[in-house]
Amino acid sequence: MTRLELIATATFGLEAIVAREVKELGYEQVTVENGKVIFNADENAICRANLWLRTADRVRLKVGEFKAVTFDELFEKTKALPWPDLLPEDANFPVDGKSVQSTLFSISDSQAIVKKAIVESMKKRHRTEWFEEKGPLYPIEVSLLKDVATLTIDTSGPGLHKRGYRAVGSEAPLKETLAAALILIARWKPEITLIDPFCGSGTIPIEAALIGQNLAPGMERTFISEQWPNIPRDCWRKARKETHDRADYNRELDITGTDMDSSLINIARKNAAEANVDHLIHFQARPLADFSSKKKYGKVICNPPYGARLSELKEVEKLYKQMGKFFRKLDTWSFYILTAHENFESLFGKKASKRRKLYHGNIKVHYYQYFGPRPPGR
């Protein structure tokens, strides 16, 4: 099988989590860089990585990387790459681009040069002057960073956060990939009780249920590389069969999602049903003041309001003080809280055991982790 270099792109702060996922899939040659995890594998990995990676943004196929400070250099080095081995004659290959701290700062010009170079490369193999581009989609990106050009092809299509269970069209302030990362960082296990008291449209509980039963996040969606003739259909068939073989459908879970907004709870239930995990999660419209559990040990993982607008800030700060008061009732539990408020620990009334800087969209946030005592026998 052909050895390929793949890139799992990642939100800043999640690279180590994505790298852990890649290694758990059995790929050991892993390099971590800002915003991406690079690994070597065969074409089967394109299928498996797209189906299984919970925290990556997308999976890209790396075609080449080189230094380029002139358009002539960009053209010639792009043309020399093995495009005819990767793109069929009827391929639809739009070129996108970005440039950061590079001499070639014009993105539109760089895109045009790369497109022209690929066409010239394809002409030699296919002996034609015109490509209709009516076939399968191969989105190409030229990324220029400090005068180094990286050429990649997107294998995913829509971002990997689009699992396919948001059929209601509700606003989702927390991406599915970030929600999954919060659960993985918290080291939650299926035998542990989990509560999200600010569940909104249900993203954290749903992602926990998928993790708990080892359900691949890409099981219910398709990817653009499924239409590529250079990836055998059998690769996708085997990869999808693996998702069902590894699923633990009989695993019982204790997951609860609550929110004071009953309309959001209705949306959460519908989303959970679309993800086929509604039977695994107990959703309830309940204010924070009623937060409780009869279980001795468990984990709270939540994404409470941030108070982005000044008018909301006092209410949010009051809420954080209430969280500290109500959460203290469960003094043997662990708590994992994502917020952008810089003074959260002071308002909550306790310094976190650990905190981690992440990004929620363009917002810098911190993931405050409060570790409870280890349950006996574990």
Buried (B, 14 or more C-beta within 10 A) or exposed (E): EEEBBBBBBBBEBBBBBBBEBBBEBEBEEBEBEEBBBBBBBBBBBBBBBBBBBBBBBBBBBBBBBBEBBEBEBBBBBBBEBEBBEBBBBEBBBEBBBEBEEBEBEBBEBBBBBBBBBBBBBBBEEBEEEEBEBEBBBBBBBBBBBEBEBBBBBBBBBEBBBBBBBBEBEBEBBBBBBBBBBBBBBBEBEBEBBBBBBBBBBBBBBBBBBBBBBBBBBBBBBEBBBBEBEBBBEEBBEBBBEBBEEEBEEEBEBBBBBBBBBEEBBBBBBBBBBBBBBBEBBBBEBBEBEEBEBEEEBBBBBBBBBBBEEEEEEEEBBEBBEBBBBBBEEBEEBBBBBBBBBEEBBBBBEEEBEEBBEBBBEEEEBBBBBBBBEEEEEE
